[in-house]
Amino acid sequence: FPNHPVVTHDGETLRFYDDLIRGKRVVINFIYASCPDLCSLSTARLARVRDFLGDAVGRDIFIYTITIDPENDTPEVLKKFADAFGAGDGWLFLTGKPEEVHEIRWKLGERSRSLSEHRSDMVIGNDPTGFWRRTSVMGSVATVTRTILDMIPGRRPLNRATSAGHFKRREDYRIQD
């Protein structure tokens, strides 16, 4: 992975691999704040996944939303976007130098040539095990959440939601201790 500096929606500069990926389990998606189509919808769906993950976000799982429009998506713009979706701890919105953000997204498989062509999927990765996959943010929230939770070592199965195929209440998607 590239180890370029990226800037969070709070203005903090971090190294992409060393600070954000190394040794972690991550969910990464791509947006641009002025998107008139899917970016808000896909971010809202990711916020739902984050809600299902509960306190695992920021502890066991980290979510990174990377702009594909770093020329316009400053930390201040991304802060407004993050706040609109209640990003909270463990979910960072990232920007940086255009050529470096381009290399990061290219390496992660987001290779659109224009803003309107970008993908609405996400990358799920477990750096310690080397497990990486791409999945649709528009697919089943329950399935995506289970896939993400399966990356946590020693995690017990979810409550009845796993067998029911969907989540009914917050208690149904808590990680069992």
C-alpha positions as CSV (number, residue, x, y, z in Angstrom):
1,F,0.0,0.0,0.0
2,P,1.2,3.5,-0.6
3,N,2.2,5.3,2.6
4,H,1.4,8.8,1.5
5,P,0.4,11.4,4.0
6,V,-3.4,11.9,4.1
7,V,-5.3,14.6,6.0
8,T,-8.4,13.7,8.1
9,H,-11.6,15.7,8.2
10,D,-10.2,17.1,11.6
11,G,-7.1,18.4,9.9
12,E,-4.7,15.8,11.3
13,T,-2.0,14.5,8.9
14,L,-1.4,10.7,9.0
15,R,0.6,8.2,6.9
16,F,-1.8,6.1,4.9
17,Y,-0.3,2.6,5.6
18,D,1.7,3.1,8.8
19,D,-1.0,5.0,10.7
20,L,-4.3,3.8,9.2
21,I,-3.8,0.3,7.7
22,R,-0.9,-1.5,9.4
23,G,-2.2,-4.2,11.8
24,K,-5.8,-3.1,11.5
25,R,-9.1,-4.3,10.1
26,V,-10.6,-1.6,7.9
27,V,-13.5,-0.7,5.7
28,I,-12.7,1.8,3.0
29,N,-15.0,3.6,0.6
30,F,-14.7,6.4,-1.9
31,I,-16.9,9.5,-2.3
32,Y,-16.8,13.2,-3.2
33,A,-18.7,15.7,-1.3
34,S,-20.4,17.5,-4.2
35,C,-21.6,14.3,-5.7
36,P,-25.2,14.7,-7.0
37,D,-25.9,10.9,-7.1
38,L,-24.8,8.0,-5.0
39,C,-22.2,9.4,-2.6
40,S,-24.7,10.6,0.1
41,L,-26.7,7.4,-0.3
42,S,-23.7,5.1,0.0
43,T,-22.4,7.1,3.0
44,A,-25.8,6.8,4.7
45,R,-25.7,3.0,4.1
46,L,-22.2,2.9,5.5
47,A,-23.4,4.9,8.5
48,R,-26.0,2.1,9.0
49,V,-23.2,-0.5,8.9
50,R,-21.3,1.6,11.4
51,D,-24.4,1.6,13.7
52,F,-24.6,-2.2,13.4
53,L,-20.9,-2.5,14.3
54,G,-21.4,-0.4,17.4
55,D,-18.4,0.0,19.7
56,A,-16.3,-2.3,17.5
57,V,-15.7,0.8,15.3
58,G,-12.6,2.6,16.6
59,R,-11.5,-0.5,18.6
60,D,-11.6,-3.6,16.3
61,I,-12.7,-2.0,13.0
62,F,-11.8,1.3,11.4
63,I,-13.7,3.0,8.6
64,Y,-12.0,5.3,6.1
65,T,-13.9,7.4,3.5
66,I,-11.5,8.7,0.9
67,T,-12.4,11.5,-1.4
68,I,-11.9,11.1,-5.1
69,D,-12.0,14.9,-5.5
70,P,-9.1,16.1,-3.3
71,E,-8.9,19.4,-5.3
72,N,-12.2,20.4,-3.8
73,D,-12.7,18.2,-0.8
74,T,-10.7,20.0,1.8
75,P,-10.7,18.9,5.4
76,E,-13.3,21.6,6.1
77,V,-15.6,20.3,3.4
78,L,-15.1,16.7,4.5
79,K,-15.8,17.7,8.2
80,K,-19.2,19.0,7.2
81,F,-19.9,15.8,5.2
82,A,-18.6,13.6,8.1
83,D,-20.7,15.5,10.6
84,A,-23.8,15.2,8.4
85,F,-23.5,11.4,8.7
86,G,-22.5,11.3,12.4
87,A,-19.1,9.7,11.6
88,G,-17.9,9.6,15.2
89,D,-14.8,7.9,16.6
90,G,-13.2,5.3,14.3
91,W,-14.5,6.8,11.1
92,L,-12.2,9.2,9.2
93,F,-12.8,11.1,6.0
94,L,-9.5,11.6,4.2
95,T,-8.0,13.8,1.5
96,G,-4.5,14.7,0.5
97,K,-2.4,15.7,-2.5
98,P,-4.4,14.8,-5.7
99,E,-1.6,12.6,-7.2
100,E,-1.1,10.8,-3.9
101,V,-4.9,10.2,-3.3
102,H,-5.1,9.0,-6.9
103,E,-2.4,6.4,-6.3
104,I,-4.1,5.2,-3.1
105,R,-7.5,4.8,-4.7
106,W,-5.9,3.2,-7.8
107,K,-4.1,0.6,-5.6
108,L,-7.4,-0.1,-3.8
109,G,-9.2,-0.7,-7.1
110,E,-11.1,2.5,-7.5
111,R,-10.0,3.4,-11.1
112,S,-12.7,5.6,-12.5
113,R,-11.5,8.2,-15.0
114,S,-14.1,10.8,-14.0
115,L,-16.0,11.7,-10.8
116,S,-19.3,10.5,-12.3
117,E,-17.9,7.1,-13.1
118,H,-16.6,6.2,-9.6
119,R,-17.6,2.9,-7.9
120,S,-20.1,2.7,-5.1
121,D,-18.5,-0.2,-3.4
122,M,-16.1,-0.6,-0.4
123,V,-13.0,-2.4,0.3
124,I,-12.9,-4.6,3.5
125,G,-9.4,-5.5,4.7
126,N,-7.7,-7.3,7.5
127,D,-4.0,-6.3,7.4
128,P,-2.8,-8.9,9.9
129,T,-4.2,-11.8,8.0
130,G,-3.9,-10.4,4.5
131,F,-7.7,-10.8,3.8
132,W,-9.0,-8.2,1.4
133,R,-12.2,-8.1,-0.5
134,R,-14.5,-5.7,-2.3
135,T,-18.2,-5.6,-1.6
136,S,-21.2,-3.4,-2.5
137,V,-22.2,-0.7,-0.1
138,M,-25.6,-1.0,-1.7
139,G,-26.0,-4.7,-0.9
140,S,-27.4,-6.2,2.3
141,V,-26.3,-4.2,5.3
142,A,-26.6,-7.4,7.4
143,T,-24.4,-9.4,5.1
144,V,-21.8,-6.6,4.9
145,T,-21.8,-6.3,8.6
146,R,-21.3,-10.0,9.2
147,T,-18.4,-10.0,6.7
148,I,-16.8,-7.2,8.5
149,L,-17.3,-8.8,11.9
150,D,-15.9,-12.1,10.7
151,M,-12.5,-10.3,10.5
152,I,-12.3,-9.9,14.3
153,P,-10.3,-12.8,15.8
154,G,-12.0,-14.6,18.6
155,R,-15.4,-12.9,18.0
156,R,-18.3,-15.1,18.9
157,P,-21.2,-15.3,16.5
158,L,-23.8,-12.7,16.4
159,N,-27.1,-13.3,18.2
160,R,-30.1,-14.6,16.2
161,A,-29.6,-12.1,13.5
162,T,-26.9,-14.3,11.9
163,S,-29.4,-17.1,11.3
164,A,-32.3,-14.9,10.6
165,G,-30.4,-13.1,7.9
166,H,-31.2,-9.6,9.1
167,F,-31.0,-7.4,12.1
168,K,-34.2,-6.6,14.1
169,R,-32.9,-4.6,17.1
170,R,-29.7,-3.2,18.3
171,E,-29.3,-6.2,20.7
172,D,-29.3,-8.5,17.6
173,Y,-26.0,-7.1,16.3
174,R,-23.9,-6.5,19.4
175,I,-20.7,-8.5,19.6
176,Q,-21.1,-11.1,22.3
177,D,-18.5,-11.0,25.1
